[in-house]
Amino acid sequence: DGEWLKDSENRRVLLRGVNLGGSSKMPVGLRTNDASGLERKGITFVGRPFPLEEADEHLERLACWGLTFLRFLVTWEAVEHEGPGVYDREYLTYVRDVIRKAGQHGISVFVDPHQDVWSRWTGGDGAPAWTLDAAGFEVSRLHESGAAFTHQHHGDPLPSMMWIPNHMRLAAGTMFTLFFGGRDFAPLLTVEGKNIQDWLQEHYIRAMVALAETLRDEPNVLGFDTLNEPNLGMIGWEDVRRKSAYLKHGWCASWFESFQLGEGKALAVDYYYPSYVWNGKKTLNAGRVRAWREGRECVWKQHGVWDVDERGEAVLLKPHYFQEVRGRKVNAMGDYFVPFLRRFMTAIRKASPGSFIFIDRDTDFEDPTAEHCPRFSQRSEGGIIWAPHWYDVVPLVAKSFRSWVGLAHFEEKVNPYKPPIVLGKERVAQENAAKLKALKKIARGIRRRGCPTIIGEIGIPFNMNDGESFRTNDFNLQISAMDSSLRAVEEALVHATIWNYTPDNCNRYGDGWNGEDLSVYCADQVFCCYVFSGGRALPAVIRPYPMRTAGEPKELRFEVKSRRFVFSFCHDPESSAPTIIFLPYFQYP
């Protein structure tokens, strides 16, 4: 109903939950810090997020904590890792069994087809290796050639957040461009008689349809996310010689430089670390290896974007290739992202009628305002939930927290070297809430009547200050940081799923993926069978909230130190059902 979800008794529903779980990005037994983390044969995801026999323990814990709505992580690779069209039926059954158990604990879910920077072999997770094979890449040489940066090859210690710049490297940038826009930008690249865009999208959607068909009779499944943190690659990029204005972290090459690196050229490129701090130039691809398989040409060279002259020097032929199609400036969102969303929605709803479709915003680093969204007008495209992500950037990147310093909300592009810093605890709180209210406002542009907003990911790093809390067992800093984020959620009156709950999180390896450690649970901190043992920052995580409201919520606030809870709403006189409020034993024993 517009911006609200309602139950069968016309009460407004407020969802609070968590992403389950961080290690589901990787096959069972693998982490990104280990070279074996790029293994592609003999893998399984059966047991992610936890063995089925351990499900009740974790689900009971989450229900007790009031986190009764799960963003359940799956990956395309988990479903179809063996090869095109070969589904892991054991995994599909396992997912159904876990979700069925969640329902027995009063927990509902939406399925998140998760990916980060395309795949494990391009520095993240998501797609199977054979998608890269189809594009012509040699996955074993992606890191060495500079086409990707992987924790598996770099090893430890790992510079913070180094996986993110993979969005601007050849492998991930090419795959996203092909996935969303291959027909226009790579018409010569076909697989099994189809353009690679259609081939990739068909396989991805069919894999998710196989999962949707498996789950169609599970009443606690609300719906499906479309694709986690999608990126449109080079689509819309005005000049391939231009480097990113905002993504200055680690090695920063232009797209044109990335083409040359992929063809085996060694290049010295700008290096920034920490973010925006220039540390000179560092060489990529010193070994001069090609990112492409033998006998395969760079796809962008094949399409005449660039070439090599008689002296062996790279020559750029079409610097604006990704900005125009048939004489018209492209609209990356409307021309490429929305058609994919429609295709996905149609297929999922055919397999699982009545499913809500959750839509994440694209990760456009050149527009950090994010004041844009996919737009739909047809009545048939109802049942959409706007599911953007939001993190307090300062603690996420710095892995430290000061309650009195933050970034202001801004609606226009700003100079990245002069970020709009705000000072003062209350001012920071106001700005955080303003950011979430702005995201909520965007939902009004998705459909004529608007749609509900859920913050699909929100959380904080627990390994702040080099993991000091693991030695002292003092998590007050993390409690303050988590409270700061969740207070903004309350003020904006939006749904939220915290990132994340990782059952096998440990102090040494965190979530087991690219050095991240954001789990609200840690196996190393379990000291007894008490349901709260192992929890982190629980005074901020476990909060009272209205689960069902017989009217329209107006104000929601929980104060961690005093444990004071404030909730007000305008009662709906036509509703006779009771308002249900979660009052946690943890806060009010």
C-alpha positions in Angstrom: 0.0 0.0 0.0 2.2 2.8 -1.3 5.2 3.1 1.0 3.9 0.5 3.5 3.6 -3.2 3.7 0.4 -4.5 5.2 -0.7 -7.8 6.6 -4.0 -9.6 6.1 -5.5 -7.6 9.0 -4.6 -4.3 7.4 -1.8 -3.5 9.9 1.3 -1.8 8.8 4.3 -4.2 9.0 7.8 -3.1 9.9 10.6 -5.6 9.1 13.8 -6.0 11.0 16.3 -8.6 10.2 19.8 -9.6 9.0 21.7 -10.8 6.0 22.4 -14.5 6.3 25.3 -14.8 5.8 28.6 -13.3 4.9 30.5 -16.6 4.2 27.7 -17.8 1.8 29.6 -15.9 -0.9 32.2 -18.7 -0.9 32.0 -22.5 -1.3 32.1 -24.6 1.8 35.6 -24.7 3.3 37.0 -21.8 1.3 38.0 -18.3 2.2 39.4 -15.5 0.1 42.7 -15.3 2.1 43.6 -18.8 0.8 44.9 -19.5 -2.7 42.5 -22.5 -2.8 39.7 -19.9 -2.6 39.7 -19.8 -6.5 39.1 -23.5 -6.9 36.4 -24.2 -9.4 36.2 -28.0 -9.4 34.8 -30.3 -6.7 33.1 -27.4 -4.8 29.8 -27.2 -3.1 27.7 -24.6 -1.3 25.6 -27.2 0.5 26.1 -26.1 4.1 26.1 -22.3 3.4 25.2 -20.6 5.7 25.4 -23.5 8.1 25.0 -27.3 8.1 21.3 -28.2 8.2 21.7 -29.9 11.6 22.9 -26.6 13.1 20.1 -24.5 11.6 17.7 -24.6 14.6 20.5 -23.2 16.9 21.1 -20.2 14.7 17.5 -19.5 13.7 16.3 -19.7 17.4 19.0 -17.2 18.2 18.0 -14.8 15.5 14.3 -15.0 16.5 15.2 -14.3 20.1 17.1 -11.3 18.9 14.1 -10.0 17.0 15.7 -10.4 13.7 12.8 -12.2 12.1 13.3 -11.2 8.4 16.3 -12.6 6.5 18.0 -11.5 3.4 19.1 -15.0 2.5 22.2 -15.0 0.4 22.6 -17.4 -2.6 24.9 -17.0 -5.6 24.5 -17.8 -9.2 27.7 -20.0 -8.8 26.1 -21.9 -6.0 23.2 -23.0 -8.2 25.0 -23.5 -11.5 28.7 -24.0 -10.8 29.2 -27.2 -12.8 28.4 -25.7 -16.2 25.7 -23.9 -18.2 22.3 -25.4 -17.5 23.7 -27.9 -14.9 21.9 -27.1 -11.6 23.1 -28.3 -8.2 19.8 -29.9 -7.1 21.2 -30.9 -3.8 21.9 -27.3 -3.1 18.4 -26.2 -4.1 16.9 -28.7 -1.8 19.2 -27.7 1.0 18.1 -24.0 0.6 14.5 -25.0 0.7 15.1 -27.1 3.9 16.8 -24.2 5.7 14.1 -21.7 4.7 11.5 -24.1 5.8 13.1 -24.4 9.2 13.3 -20.6 9.3 9.5 -20.6 8.9 9.2 -22.9 11.9 10.9 -20.2 14.0 8.6 -17.4 12.8 11.2 -16.0 10.4 10.4 -14.9 6.9 12.9 -14.3 4.1 13.6 -12.8 0.8 16.2 -14.4 -1.5 19.3 -12.4 -2.4 21.1 -13.5 -5.6 24.4 -12.1 -4.3 27.3 -10.9 -6.3 30.2 -8.5 -5.8 32.3 -7.3 -8.7 30.9 -10.2 -10.8 32.7 -13.4 -9.4 35.4 -15.0 -7.2 37.9 -14.7 -10.0 37.4 -11.0 -10.4 37.9 -10.2 -6.7 34.4 -10.8 -5.4 31.7 -13.5 -5.7 28.6 -14.4 -7.6 28.9 -15.7 -11.2 30.4 -19.1 -12.2 33.8 -19.2 -13.8 32.4 -20.4 -17.1 30.8 -17.0 -17.7 34.3 -15.6 -17.9 35.4 -18.5 -20.2 32.6 -17.6 -22.5 33.7 -14.0 -22.8 37.2 -15.1 -23.7 39.0 -14.5 -20.4 41.7 -16.8 -19.0 40.7 -16.9 -15.3 44.0 -18.1 -14.1 45.7 -14.9 -15.4 43.3 -12.2 -14.3 45.2 -11.1 -11.2 48.6 -11.2 -12.7 47.6 -9.3 -15.8 45.9 -6.5 -13.8 42.5 -7.4 -15.1 41.4 -8.1 -11.5 42.7 -7.9 -7.9 42.1 -10.9 -5.8 42.8 -11.6 -2.1 43.6 -15.1 -3.0 46.6 -14.1 -5.1 47.7 -11.0 -3.1 47.6 -12.8 0.3 47.7 -11.1 3.7 48.0 -8.5 5.0 45.2 -7.2 2.7 44.8 -3.4 2.2 41.3 -2.4 3.4 38.4 -2.4 0.8 40.8 -3.3 -2.1 38.1 -5.4 -3.7 35.9 -2.4 -4.6 38.2 -0.9 -7.4 37.6 -4.1 -9.3 34.5 -2.3 -10.6 37.0 -0.3 -12.7 39.2 -3.1 -13.9 39.0 -5.0 -17.2 37.4 -8.3 -16.1 34.5 -7.1 -14.0 33.9 -4.0 -16.2 33.8 -6.1 -19.3 31.5 -8.7 -17.8 28.9 -6.2 -16.5 29.0 -4.4 -19.9 28.4 -7.7 -21.7 25.7 -8.8 -19.3 23.6 -5.6 -19.6 24.6 -4.3 -23.0 26.3 -6.9 -25.1 23.8 -6.6 -28.0 24.7 -3.0 -28.5 28.4 -2.9 -27.5 29.6 -6.4 -28.4 27.3 -7.5 -31.3 30.1 -9.8 -32.7 30.4 -11.8 -29.5 28.1 -14.8 -29.6 27.8 -18.0 -27.6 25.8 -21.0 -28.9 24.3 -18.8 -31.6 23.1 -16.1 -29.2 24.6 -12.7 -28.3 26.5 -12.9 -25.1 24.1 -10.5 -23.3 21.1 -12.8 -24.0 23.2 -15.9 -23.3 24.3 -14.6 -19.9 21.0 -13.2 -18.8 19.1 -16.3 -19.8 21.4 -18.5 -17.8 21.3 -16.3 -14.8 17.5 -15.9 -14.8 16.9 -19.6 -15.4 19.1 -20.5 -12.5 17.1 -18.2 -10.2 13.9 -19.5 -11.7 15.0 -23.0 -10.7 15.4 -21.8 -7.2 12.1 -19.9 -7.3 10.3 -23.1 -8.4 11.9 -25.0 -5.5 10.7 -22.4 -3.0 7.3 -21.5 -4.6 5.3 -23.4 -1.9 7.2 -22.0 1.1 4.8 -19.4 2.7 7.6 -17.5 4.5 9.4 -16.5 1.3 8.3 -13.0 0.5 10.2 -12.7 -2.8 13.5 -12.2 -4.6 16.1 -9.5 -4.9 17.2 -9.0 -8.5 20.9 -8.7 -8.3 23.1 -7.5 -5.4 24.8 -4.1 -6.0 24.6 -4.3 -9.8 27.1 -2.3 -11.9 26.7 -1.3 -15.5 30.3 -1.5 -16.3 31.4 0.9 -19.1 27.9 1.6 -20.3 27.4 5.4 -20.5 31.1 6.1 -19.9 31.8 9.3 -21.8 35.5 8.8 -22.6 37.5 5.7 -21.9 40.6 7.8 -21.3 39.0 9.4 -18.3 39.6 7.8 -14.9 37.0 7.6 -12.2 36.5 10.9 -10.3 35.3 9.2 -7.1 36.7 5.7 -7.0 40.3 6.5 -6.1 41.5 3.6 -4.1 44.4 1.3 -4.9 45.6 1.0 -8.5 43.5 3.4 -10.7 43.6 2.8 -14.4 41.4 4.2 -17.1 39.4 1.9 -19.2 41.8 2.4 -22.1 44.7 1.5 -19.9 42.9 -1.6 -18.7 42.4 -2.7 -22.3 46.2 -2.5 -22.8 47.0 -4.3 -19.6 44.7 -7.1 -20.7 46.6 -7.5 -23.9 49.9 -8.0 -22.0 51.3 -4.5 -21.7 53.0 -3.4 -18.4 51.8 0.0 -17.3 52.6 2.3 -14.4 49.3 3.6 -13.1 48.2 6.0 -10.3 48.1 4.4 -6.9 45.9 5.8 -4.1 46.1 4.5 -0.5 44.3 5.4 1.7 41.5 6.6 -0.5 42.2 9.8 -2.4 45.8 9.9 -1.1 48.1 9.7 -4.1 51.1 7.5 -3.6 52.8 7.8 -6.9 52.5 5.3 -9.7 52.8 1.5 -9.4 53.3 -1.0 -12.2 50.6 -3.5 -13.1 51.3 -6.6 -15.2 55.0 -6.5 -14.8 55.1 -10.1 -16.2 53.3 -8.9 -19.4 50.7 -11.7 -19.5 47.4 -11.6 -21.4 44.1 -11.7 -19.6 42.6 -13.4 -22.6 42.7 -17.0 -23.6 45.0 -18.1 -26.4 43.4 -17.4 -29.7 40.9 -14.9 -28.3 41.2 -11.2 -29.0 40.3 -8.4 -26.5 36.6 -8.0 -27.1 36.9 -4.2 -27.3 39.7 -4.5 -29.8 37.5 -6.9 -31.8 34.8 -4.2 -31.9 37.2 -1.4 -33.1 37.4 0.6 -29.9 41.1 0.5 -30.0 44.0 -1.2 -31.9 47.8 -1.5 -32.1 49.8 0.3 -34.7 52.8 -0.9 -36.7 55.1 0.1 -33.8 53.1 -2.0 -31.3 51.6 1.1 -29.6 48.0 1.2 -28.5 45.8 3.5 -30.5 42.4 4.6 -29.3 39.9 4.7 -32.2 36.5 5.3 -30.4 36.9 7.1 -27.1 33.2 7.7 -26.8 32.1 4.2 -27.8 30.1 3.4 -24.7 28.3 6.8 -24.6 26.3 6.6 -27.8 24.4 3.9 -29.7 23.2 4.5 -33.2 23.7 8.3 -32.8 21.8 8.6 -29.5 23.2 9.2 -26.1 22.5 6.1 -24.0 20.5 6.1 -20.8 22.2 3.4 -18.9 19.4 2.9 -16.3 16.5 3.1 -18.7 18.0 1.4 -21.7 19.8 -1.5 -20.0 19.0 -1.9 -16.3 15.2 -1.6 -16.5 14.8 -4.1 -19.4 16.8 -6.7 -17.3 14.6 -6.0 -14.3 11.4 -6.5 -16.3 12.8 -9.7 -17.8 13.8 -11.0 -14.3 10.4 -10.0 -12.7 8.4 -11.7 -15.4 10.3 -15.0 -15.1 10.3 -15.1 -11.3 6.6 -14.3 -11.0 5.8 -17.0 -13.5 7.7 -19.5 -11.4 6.5 -18.2 -8.1 3.3 -16.1 -8.5 2.8 -13.3 -6.0 6.5 -12.8 -5.2 7.7 -9.4 -4.2 10.6 -8.2 -6.3 13.3 -6.3 -4.4 15.4 -3.8 -6.4 18.8 -2.6 -5.4 20.3 0.6 -6.8 23.2 0.3 -9.2 26.7 1.0 -7.9 27.4 4.1 -9.9 30.5 5.5 -8.4 30.4 8.6 -10.7 27.1 9.6 -9.1 27.5 9.1 -5.4 24.3 11.1 -4.7 22.3 8.1 -6.0 19.4 10.4 -6.7 18.3 8.1 -9.5 16.3 4.9 -9.7 14.7 2.6 -12.2 11.2 3.8 -13.1 8.1 1.8 -13.8 4.6 2.9 -14.8 2.6 -0.1 -15.7 0.1 -1.4 -13.2 1.3 -4.9 -13.8 4.6 -4.0 -12.3 3.4 -3.7 -8.7 4.8 -5.8 -5.9 8.1 -3.9 -6.1 10.2 -3.1 -3.0 13.0 -0.5 -3.2 16.0 -2.2 -1.5 19.1 0.1 -1.6 22.1 -0.3 0.7 23.5 2.3 3.1 26.6 2.3 5.2 28.2 5.0 7.4 31.2 5.4 5.1 33.6 6.8 7.7 33.8 3.8 10.0 33.4 1.4 7.1 36.5 2.6 5.3 38.6 3.9 8.3 37.7 0.9 10.5 37.4 3.4 13.4 34.5 5.4 14.8 34.0 8.8 16.2 30.4 9.7 17.0 31.0 13.4 16.4 32.3 13.2 12.8 30.5 12.2 9.7 29.6 13.1 6.1 26.6 15.4 5.3 23.8 14.3 3.0 24.3 15.9 -0.4 22.0 15.9 -3.4 24.5 17.1 -6.0 28.0 15.9 -6.9 30.7 17.3 -4.7 34.5 17.5 -4.9 35.7 14.2 -3.6 38.8 16.0 -2.2 36.5 18.3 -0.2 33.9 16.0 1.3 31.1 17.7 3.2 32.2 16.8 6.7 29.9 17.5 9.6 30.9 17.7 13.3 28.9 17.1 16.4 27.1 14.0 17.5 23.6 15.3 17.0 24.4 16.9 13.7 25.9 13.6 12.5 22.7 11.8 13.6 20.6 14.3 11.7 22.6 13.8 8.5 22.5 10.0 8.7 18.7 10.1 9.1 18.5 12.6 6.2 20.4 10.2 3.9 17.9 7.4 4.7 14.9 9.7 4.3 16.3 10.7 0.9 16.6 7.0 -0.1 13.0 6.5 1.0 11.9 9.5 -1.0 13.5 8.0 -4.2 11.0 5.1 -3.9 8.2 7.6 -4.9 9.8 7.8 -8.4 9.8 4.0 -9.0 6.1 3.6 -9.3 3.3 6.2 -9.4 2.1 5.4 -5.9 5.6 4.7 -4.6 6.7 1.5 -2.9 8.1 0.3 0.4 11.8 0.9 1.2 14.0 -1.6 2.9 17.7 -0.9 3.6 19.0 -4.2 2.3 22.4 -3.8 3.9 23.5 -1.6 6.8 26.2 -2.4 9.3 29.6 -1.7 10.8 33.1 -3.3 10.9 33.9 -5.1 14.1 37.6 -5.3 13.5 38.0 -1.6 14.2 41.4 -0.3 15.4 43.2 -3.4 14.3 40.9 -5.8 16.2 41.5 -4.2 19.6 38.1 -5.3 20.9 39.1 -9.0 20.3 41.9 -8.6 22.8 40.1 -6.4 25.3 36.5 -7.8 24.9 35.4 -4.1 25.0 32.9 -3.5 22.1 31.6 -0.1 23.3 32.9 1.5 20.1 31.1 -0.9 17.9 27.9 -0.5 20.0 28.0 3.2 19.5 28.7 2.8 15.7 25.8 0.3 15.3 23.5 2.5 17.3 24.3 5.5 15.2 23.3 3.6 12.0 20.1 2.0 13.5 18.9 5.2 15.0 18.8 6.6 11.4 16.8 3.6 10.3 14.3 4.3 13.1 14.0 8.0 12.4 13.4 7.3 8.7 10.8 4.6 9.5 12.2 2.1 6.9 12.6 -1.6 7.0 16.2 -2.9 7.4 18.3 -6.0 7.3 21.7 -5.7 9.0 24.8 -6.8 7.2 25.4 -9.5 8.5 25.2 -12.8 10.5 28.0 -15.2 9.6 27.8 -18.5 11.6 31.5 -19.3 11.1 32.9 -15.8 11.7 36.1 -15.8 13.7 38.4 -13.2 15.1 41.3 -14.1 12.7 39.5 -14.3 9.4 36.3 -12.3 10.1 33.6 -13.2 7.5 36.1 -15.1 5.4 35.8 -12.7 2.5 38.2 -10.0 1.5 39.1 -9.1 5.1 35.6 -8.0 6.0 34.3 -8.5 9.5 30.8 -7.2 9.9 29.0 -10.1 11.4 26.9 -9.5 14.5 27.8 -13.0 15.6 31.3 -14.5 16.1 31.9 -18.2 16.9 35.1 -17.2 18.8 33.0 -15.2 21.3 30.7 -18.0 22.2 31.4 -18.9 25.8 28.3 -20.8 26.8 25.0 -22.1 25.4 23.2 -18.8 26.4 21.3 -17.5 23.4 23.1 -14.2 23.5 26.6 -15.7 23.7 28.6 -14.9 20.6 26.6 -11.8 19.8 28.4 -8.6 19.1 27.1 -5.0 19.8 23.9 -6.6 21.0 22.9 -3.6 23.1 22.5 -1.7 19.8 21.4 -4.7 17.6 18.6 -6.0 19.8 16.0 -3.2 19.9 12.3 -3.0 20.6 10.2 -2.2 17.5 6.6 -2.4 16.3 6.2 -5.5 14.3 2.5 -4.9 13.3 0.8 -1.5 13.8 -2.9 -0.9 13.7 -2.4 2.5 12.1 0.4 4.6 10.7 3.7 4.8 12.6 4.8 8.4 13.2 7.8 8.2 15.6 10.2 5.4 16.6 13.2 5.8 18.8 15.3 3.6 21.1 17.9 5.0 23.4 20.6 2.4 24.1 22.0 3.8 27.3 18.7 4.4 29.1 16.8 1.7 27.2 14.0 4.2 26.7 11.7 3.2 23.9 9.4 5.7 22.2 6.8 4.8 19.6 3.8 6.7 18.4 1.3 6.0 15.7 -2.1 7.3 14.3 -4.6 4.6 15.0 -6.7 3.3 12.2 -10.3 3.2 13.5 -11.2 0.5 10.9 -8.6 -1.9 12.4 -9.6 -4.1 15.3 -6.4 -6.2 15.3 -3.9 -5.5 18.1 -0.6 -3.6 17.5 2.3 -6.0 18.2 5.6 -4.7 19.6 8.7 -6.7 20.0 10.0 -6.1 23.6 13.3 -8.1 23.9 14.2 -9.9 27.0 17.8 -8.8 26.4 16.8 -5.2 27.1 14.0 -5.8 29.6 14.7 -9.0 31.6 
